[in-house]
Structures are given as C-alpha cells and as structure tokens.
C-alpha cells in the first residue's frame, strides 16, 4: 500500500528476525517533480527530498494508511526515504525490473541497523 503513494517508487519491508517492521522507501523522481511543484517546493533532487519534512510527512501518510489495514505486529514502525533509485544498473532490479531484495538489504544494511540500534 505504501508503494501506491504518488511519489513512491519502491518500498522494501524489513523485519525478519527483528523486533518490528521497518521500511526502505525510494521516490519516483518524475512524480516527485510534479508533486513538489504543486506543493510550491520547486524541483527537489532525490537527496533534498529524502530529508525534506514535507516529503517525510507525505510518506508518513502513506505508511499510516497502510498500517490501518494490518495488525500492530505487522505495522511499519519506522521508515527511511533513500536518496537513491533502484535500477538495473545499480544492481537492485533484474532485467525484467523485479526487485533484488537481498541486493537492497545488503547495500543498505547500515541504514537498516539504524532502525534497531536506538
């Protein structure tokens, strides 16, 4: 359901063998540009958007909506917006554009650890 959000490209859930569910979120750059202009934010880069309070709030709305459909144990408790895109060239997608989950988890392990170290 988070992926259905207008500015979201991908959402990878993390939680296996962990105390709660967290998520890595990437942004759809084309939609982000349109959304940013409509919000009066101008054209945000992925790096700017990943830390922009209005972008974070928008993603939080998507997460909140998704969490309404699952139990508390299955809900997303923390998320991070990545300043990267998952592409075939980056090694995150197959040639048929399917997500290589392990590749994503391996590359962003440090970000994932931040969820659980606090």
Backbone as a printed PyTorch tensor [residue, N CA C, xyz], in Angstrom:
tensor([[[  0.8210,  -1.2000,   0.0000],
         [  0.0000,   0.0000,   0.0000],
         [  0.8650,   1.2650,   0.0000]],

        [[  2.0160,   1.2080,   0.6160],
         [  2.8990,   2.3830,   0.6130],
         [  3.3280,   2.6830,  -0.8170]],

        [[  3.6200,   1.6380,  -1.5660],
         [  4.0450,   1.8100,  -2.9550],
         [  2.9780,   2.4760,  -3.8110]],

        [[  1.7360,   2.4120,  -3.4040],
         [  0.6570,   3.0490,  -4.1470],
         [  0.6880,   4.5670,  -3.9980]],

        [[  1.4710,   5.0620,  -3.0570],
         [  1.5920,   6.5040,  -2.8510],
         [  2.1640,   7.1800,  -4.0890]],

        [[  1.6690,   8.3320,  -4.3910],
         [  2.0130,   9.0440,  -5.6270],
         [  3.5050,   9.1980,  -5.8520]],

        [[  4.2500,   9.5540,  -4.8210],
         [  5.6670,   9.8600,  -5.0250],
         [  6.5940,   8.6920,  -4.6940]],

        [[  6.0250,   7.5370,  -4.3790],
         [  6.8350,   6.3750,  -4.0110],
         [  7.1280,   5.5160,  -5.2390]],

        [[  8.3900,   5.1310,  -5.3880],
         [  8.7740,   4.1950,  -6.4460],
         [  8.8040,   2.7760,  -5.8880]],

        [[  9.5220,   2.5800,  -4.7840],
         [  9.6600,   1.2510,  -4.1780],
         [  9.5630,   1.3580,  -2.6610]],

        [[  9.1080,   0.2870,  -2.0570],
         [  9.0740,   0.1870,  -0.5970],
         [  9.4820,  -1.2380,  -0.2380]],

        [[ 10.5930,  -1.3530,   0.4540],
         [ 11.1000,  -2.6600,   0.8600],
         [ 10.9260,  -2.7880,   2.3680]],

        [[ 10.1390,  -3.7760,   2.7660],
         [  9.9200,  -4.0020,   4.1890],
         [ 11.0360,  -4.8550,   4.7660]],

        [[ 11.4020,  -4.5350,   5.9980],
         [ 12.4550,  -5.2460,   6.7090],
         [ 11.8800,  -5.6300,   8.0660]],

        [[ 12.0930,  -6.8560,   8.4640],
         [ 11.5850,  -7.2310,   9.7760],
         [ 11.8610,  -8.6670,  10.1670]],

        [[ 12.2950,  -9.4690,   9.2100],
         [ 12.5770, -10.8610,   9.5250],
         [ 13.6720, -10.9420,  10.5870]],

        [[ 13.3910, -11.6640,  11.6620],
         [ 14.3100, -11.8210,  12.7900],
         [ 14.6290, -10.4820,  13.4730]],

        [[ 13.6810,  -9.5450,  13.3940],
         [ 13.8610,  -8.2230,  14.0050],
         [ 12.6490,  -7.9430,  14.9040]],

        [[ 12.7750,  -6.9990,  15.8420],
         [ 11.6840,  -6.7610,  16.7930],
         [ 10.4490,  -6.0560,  16.2150]],

        [[ 10.5810,  -5.4160,  15.0580],
         [  9.4380,  -4.7470,  14.4280],
         [  9.7200,  -4.5480,  12.9450]],

        [[  8.6940,  -4.1440,  12.2260],
         [  8.7920,  -3.9290,  10.7790],
         [  9.2660,  -2.5020,  10.5130]],

        [[ 10.2000,  -2.3800,   9.6030],
         [ 10.6520,  -1.0660,   9.1310],
         [ 10.6240,  -1.0960,   7.6020]],

        [[ 10.8840,   0.0450,   6.9840],
         [ 10.7960,   0.1120,   5.5270],
         [ 11.8480,   1.0370,   4.9380]],

        [[ 12.3530,   0.6310,   3.7860],
         [ 13.2160,   1.4660,   2.9620],
         [ 12.3490,   1.9530,   1.8070]],

        [[ 12.2770,   3.2590,   1.6250],
         [ 11.4010,   3.8360,   0.6090],
         [ 12.2420,   4.6100,  -0.3990]],

        [[ 11.9670,   4.3870,  -1.6880],
         [ 12.5870,   5.2050,  -2.7330],
         [ 11.4920,   6.0190,  -3.4030]],

        [[ 11.9080,   7.1280,  -3.9830],
         [ 10.9630,   8.0590,  -4.5840],
         [ 10.9370,   7.9430,  -6.1000]],

        [[  9.7710,   8.2130,  -6.6580],
         [  9.5900,   8.2780,  -8.1030],
         [  9.9510,   9.7010,  -8.5210]],

        [[ 11.0900,   9.8780,  -9.1490],
         [ 11.5980,  11.2160,  -9.4290],
         [ 10.6380,  12.0350, -10.2880]],

        [[ 10.0460,  11.4390, -11.3030],
         [  9.1220,  12.1760, -12.1720],
         [  7.9100,  12.6750, -11.3930]],

        [[  7.3250,  11.8010, -10.5820],
         [  6.1760,  12.2080,  -9.7670],
         [  6.5810,  13.2040,  -8.6890]],

        [[  7.7790,  13.0290,  -8.1550],
         [  8.2830,  13.9430,  -7.1400],
         [  8.3700,  15.3690,  -7.6810]],

        [[  8.8450,  15.5050,  -8.9080],
         [  8.9490,  16.8270,  -9.5370],
         [  7.5660,  17.4670,  -9.6470]],

        [[  6.5920,  16.7140, -10.1490],
         [  5.2280,  17.2450, -10.2900],
         [  4.6210,  17.5790,  -8.9270]],

        [[  4.7860,  16.6850,  -7.9840],
         [  4.2520,  16.8760,  -6.6300],
         [  4.8970,  18.0940,  -5.9660]],

        [[  6.2230,  18.2070,  -6.0930],
         [  6.9450,  19.3340,  -5.4940],
         [  6.5010,  20.6670,  -6.0610]],

        [[  6.3100,  20.7240,  -7.3620],
         [  5.8360,  21.9640,  -7.9860],
         [  4.4280,  22.2960,  -7.5130]],

        [[  3.5710,  21.2860,  -7.4130],
         [  2.1990,  21.5030,  -6.9510],
         [  2.1630,  21.9840,  -5.5020]],

        [[  3.1240,  21.5560,  -4.7140],
         [  3.2090,  21.9570,  -3.2990],
         [  3.9810,  23.2580,  -3.1020]],

        [[  4.5030,  23.8160,  -4.2000],
         [  5.2730,  25.0460,  -4.0920],
         [  6.6850,  24.8370,  -3.5890]],

        [[  7.1870,  23.6230,  -3.7110],
         [  8.5280,  23.3070,  -3.2270],
         [  9.5790,  23.3840,  -4.3280]],

        [[  9.1330,  23.5380,  -5.5480],
         [ 10.0630,  23.5470,  -6.6690],
         [ 10.4850,  22.1350,  -7.0210]],

        [[ 11.5630,  22.0430,  -7.7710],
         [ 12.0620,  20.7430,  -8.2150],
         [ 13.1270,  20.2550,  -7.2410]],

        [[ 12.7460,  19.3180,  -6.3830],
         [ 13.6520,  18.7720,  -5.3860],
         [ 14.4800,  17.6360,  -5.9900]],

        [[ 15.7580,  17.5820,  -5.6580],
         [ 16.5690,  16.4240,  -6.0220],
         [ 16.1800,  15.2860,  -5.0780]],

        [[ 16.5940,  14.0750,  -5.4140],
         [ 16.3130,  12.9440,  -4.5270],
         [ 16.9680,  13.1380,  -3.1650]],

        [[ 18.1740,  13.6890,  -3.1530],
         [ 18.8780,  13.9280,  -1.8860],
         [ 18.1290,  14.9570,  -1.0350]],

        [[ 17.6470,  16.0300,  -1.6570],
         [ 16.8880,  17.0430,  -0.9240],
         [ 15.5760,  16.4610,  -0.4140]],

        [[ 14.9040,  15.7200,  -1.2850],
         [ 13.5970,  15.1590,  -0.9310],
         [ 13.6950,  14.1400,   0.1960]],

        [[ 14.7690,  13.3860,   0.2330],
         [ 14.9250,  12.3280,   1.2360],
         [ 14.9080,  12.8610,   2.6570]],

        [[ 15.2370,  14.1280,   2.8360],
         [ 15.2680,  14.7110,   4.1790],
         [ 14.2830,  15.8690,   4.3440]],

        [[ 13.5200,  16.1620,   3.3120],
         [ 12.5900,  17.3050,   3.3700],
         [ 11.3900,  16.9530,   4.2470]],

        [[ 11.0520,  17.8030,   5.2120],
         [  9.9490,  17.4970,   6.1280],
         [  8.6110,  17.2400,   5.4460]],

        [[  8.3140,  17.9530,   4.3660],
         [  7.0300,  17.7320,   3.6910],
         [  6.9990,  16.3990,   2.9570]],

        [[  8.1240,  15.9790,   2.4290],
         [  8.2060,  14.6700,   1.7790],
         [  8.0580,  13.5720,   2.8360]],

        [[  8.7540,  13.7170,   3.9410],
         [  8.6590,  12.7370,   5.0350],
         [  7.2160,  12.6490,   5.5260]],

        [[  6.5550,  13.7890,   5.6720],
         [  5.1600,  13.8050,   6.1270],
         [  4.2450,  13.1090,   5.1190]],

        [[  4.5020,  13.3080,   3.8520],
         [  3.7050,  12.6510,   2.8080],
         [  3.8790,  11.1310,   2.8870]],

        [[  5.1020,  10.6870,   3.0210],
         [  5.3650,   9.2490,   3.1390],
         [  4.7330,   8.7080,   4.4180]],

        [[  4.7920,   9.4830,   5.4970],
         [  4.1770,   9.0410,   6.7580],
         [  2.6750,   8.8290,   6.5800]],

        [[  2.0330,   9.6720,   5.7730],
         [  0.6010,   9.4740,   5.4950],
         [  0.3650,   8.1430,   4.7880]],

        [[  1.2230,   7.8040,   3.8250],
         [  1.0950,   6.5230,   3.1250],
         [  1.2840,   5.3710,   4.1030]],

        [[  2.2770,   5.4970,   4.9740],
         [  2.5550,   4.4510,   5.9690],
         [  1.3700,   4.3170,   6.9270]],

        [[  0.8520,   5.4410,   7.3950],
         [ -0.2920,   5.4060,   8.3110],
         [ -1.4950,   4.7190,   7.6700]],

        [[ -1.7460,   5.0200,   6.4130],
         [ -2.8620,   4.3940,   5.6970],
         [ -2.6360,   2.8940,   5.5710]],

        [[ -1.4330,   2.5000,   5.2260],
         [ -1.1110,   1.0720,   5.1180],
         [ -1.2560,   0.3820,   6.4680]],

        [[ -0.8310,   1.0480,   7.5280],
         [ -0.8870,   0.4440,   8.8620],
         [ -2.3160,   0.2080,   9.3440]],

        [[ -3.2710,   0.9390,   8.8050],
         [ -4.6690,   0.7370,   9.1830],
         [ -5.2000,  -0.6170,   8.7240]],

        [[ -4.5240,  -1.2230,   7.7670],
         [ -5.0100,  -2.4720,   7.1680],
         [ -4.3560,  -3.7210,   7.7540]],

        [[ -3.4400,  -3.5370,   8.7060],
         [ -2.7180,  -4.6810,   9.2750],
         [ -2.7410,  -4.6080,  10.8000]],

        [[ -2.3440,  -5.6960,  11.4200],
         [ -2.2600,  -5.7090,  12.8860],
         [ -1.0710,  -4.8630,  13.3360]],

        [[ -1.0450,  -4.5270,  14.6190],
         [  0.0680,  -3.7450,  15.1580],
         [  1.3970,  -4.4490,  14.9270]],

        [[  1.4270,  -5.7620,  15.0800],
         [  2.6620,  -6.5240,  14.8810],
         [  3.1490,  -6.4530,  13.4360]],

        [[  2.2310,  -6.2610,  12.5050],
         [  2.5810,  -6.2020,  11.0840],
         [  2.7780,  -4.7730,  10.5870]],

        [[  2.5910,  -3.7960,  11.4470],
         [  2.6580,  -2.3960,  11.0270],
         [  4.1000,  -1.9110,  10.8740]],

        [[  4.2650,  -0.9410,  10.0060],
         [  5.5740,  -0.3220,   9.7910],
         [  5.7800,   0.6970,  10.9110]],

        [[  6.7980,   0.5000,  11.7090],
         [  7.0400,   1.4030,  12.8330],
         [  8.0370,   2.4980,  12.4960]],

        [[  8.9930,   2.1900,  11.6100],
         [  9.9920,   3.1850,  11.2050],
         [ 10.2440,   3.0360,   9.7150]],

        [[ 10.6050,   4.1450,   9.0850],
         [ 10.9780,   4.0920,   7.6740],
         [ 12.0320,   5.1440,   7.3980]],

        [[ 12.7210,   4.9610,   6.2910],
         [ 13.6820,   5.9430,   5.8280],
         [ 13.4380,   6.1390,   4.3380]],

        [[ 13.5400,   7.3860,   3.8960],
         [ 13.4680,   7.6930,   2.4760],
         [ 14.9020,   7.7290,   1.9700]],

        [[ 15.2010,   6.8730,   1.0180],
         [ 16.5500,   6.7910,   0.4680],
         [ 16.7450,   7.8450,  -0.6180]],

        [[ 17.9620,   8.3240,  -0.7390],
         [ 18.2630,   9.3150,  -1.7830],
         [ 18.8390,   8.6240,  -3.0170]],

        [[ 18.3500,   7.4280,  -3.2710],
         [ 18.8080,   6.6300,  -4.4050],
         [ 17.6000,   6.0320,  -5.1010]],

        [[ 17.8180,   5.6040,  -6.3250],
         [ 16.7880,   4.8930,  -7.0590],
         [ 17.2390,   3.4510,  -7.2240]],

        [[ 16.2930,   2.5310,  -7.2190],
         [ 16.6090,   1.1430,  -7.5030],
         [ 16.5150,   0.9660,  -9.0130]],

        [[ 17.6320,   0.6200,  -9.6170],
         [ 17.6860,   0.4390, -11.0650],
         [ 18.4060,  -0.8660, -11.3940]],

        [[ 18.3090,  -1.2630, -12.6380],
         [ 19.0420,  -2.4340, -13.0930],
         [ 20.5430,  -2.1570, -13.0140]],

        [[ 20.9430,  -0.9400, -13.4040],
         [ 22.3610,  -0.5670, -13.3920],
         [ 22.9400,  -0.5690, -11.9750]],

        [[ 22.1340,  -0.1980, -10.9860],
         [ 22.6270,  -0.1780,  -9.6090],
         [ 22.6550,  -1.5740,  -8.9890]],

        [[ 22.0860,  -2.5480,  -9.6980],
         [ 22.0670,  -3.9190,  -9.2030],
         [ 20.8880,  -4.2440,  -8.3140]],

        [[ 19.9330,  -3.3350,  -8.2230],
         [ 18.7700,  -3.5490,  -7.3570],
         [ 17.5730,  -4.1560,  -8.0800]],

        [[ 17.5920,  -4.1110,  -9.4260],
         [ 16.4930,  -4.6670, -10.2100],
         [ 17.0310,  -5.6510, -11.2390]],

        [[ 16.2140,  -6.6550, -11.5350],
         [ 16.5620,  -7.5950, -12.5960],
         [ 16.2640,  -6.9340, -13.9410]],

        [[ 16.6130,  -7.6180, -15.0360],
         [ 16.3310,  -7.0750, -16.3640],
         [ 14.8250,  -6.9620, -16.6280]],

        [[ 14.0240,  -7.7360, -15.8920],
         [ 12.5660,  -7.6140, -16.0160],
         [ 11.9900,  -6.6730, -14.9530]],

        [[ 12.8740,  -5.8990, -14.3120],
         [ 12.5290,  -4.8630, -13.3270],
         [ 11.9270,  -5.3960, -12.0340]],

        [[ 12.2690,  -6.6350, -11.7010],
         [ 11.8820,  -7.1790, -10.4020],
         [ 12.9540,  -6.8160,  -9.3940]],

        [[ 12.5230,  -6.5470,  -8.1880],
         [ 13.4320,  -6.1280,  -7.1290],
         [ 14.3320,  -7.2770,  -6.6870]],

        [[ 15.6200,  -6.9960,  -6.5610],
         [ 16.5770,  -7.9390,  -5.9860],
         [ 16.6840,  -7.6060,  -4.5000]],

        [[ 15.8070,  -8.1900,  -3.7340],
         [ 15.6720,  -7.8650,  -2.3190],
         [ 16.9900,  -7.9890,  -1.5530]],

        [[ 17.7050,  -9.0840,  -1.7500],
         [ 18.9430,  -9.2820,  -0.9980],
         [ 19.9830,  -8.2230,  -1.3370]],

        [[ 20.0350,  -7.8130,  -2.5880],
         [ 20.9550,  -6.7600,  -3.0000],
         [ 20.6330,  -5.4500,  -2.2660]],

        [[ 19.3590,  -5.1380,  -2.1630],
         [ 18.9280,  -3.9260,  -1.4550],
         [ 19.2840,  -4.0330,   0.0250]],

        [[ 18.9610,  -5.1700,   0.6250],
         [ 19.2430,  -5.3550,   2.0470],
         [ 20.7340,  -5.2740,   2.3390]],

        [[ 21.5390,  -5.8600,   1.4660],
         [ 22.9910,  -5.8250,   1.6630],
         [ 23.5290,  -4.3990,   1.5490]],

        [[ 23.1130,  -3.6830,   0.5120],
         [ 23.6550,  -2.3410,   0.2910],
         [ 23.2300,  -1.3520,   1.3720]],

        [[ 22.0340,  -1.5130,   1.8960],
         [ 21.5230,  -0.5430,   2.8630],
         [ 21.4890,  -1.0950,   4.2930]],

        [[ 22.3370,  -2.0680,   4.5650],
         [ 22.3880,  -2.6800,   5.8890],
         [ 22.6620,  -1.6460,   6.9860]],

        [[ 23.5240,  -0.6760,   6.7040],
         [ 23.8160,   0.3460,   7.7240],
         [ 22.5730,   1.1720,   8.0520]],

        [[ 21.7750,   1.5020,   7.0520],
         [ 20.5340,   2.2550,   7.2900],
         [ 19.5380,   1.3990,   8.0670]],

        [[ 19.4960,   0.1160,   7.7450],
         [ 18.5950,  -0.8010,   8.4430],
         [ 18.9970,  -0.9100,   9.9050]],

        [[ 20.2970,  -1.0230,  10.1750],
         [ 20.7680,  -1.1320,  11.5530],
         [ 20.3890,   0.0890,  12.3750]],

        [[ 20.3110,   1.2510,  11.7520],
         [ 19.9080,   2.4740,  12.4600],
         [ 18.5080,   2.3470,  13.0490]],

        [[ 17.6130,   1.6140,  12.3720],
         [ 16.2510,   1.4310,  12.8800],
         [ 16.2650,   0.7310,  14.2320]],

        [[ 17.1500,  -0.2160,  14.3760],
         [ 17.1130,  -1.1160,  15.5230],
         [ 18.1530,  -0.8080,  16.5890]],

        [[ 18.9840,   0.1880,  16.3740],
         [ 20.0250,   0.4850,  17.3520],
         [ 19.6230,   1.5850,  18.3230]],

        [[ 18.4920,   2.1650,  18.1320],
         [ 18.0710,   3.2790,  19.0150],
         [ 17.0780,   2.8270,  20.0440]]])
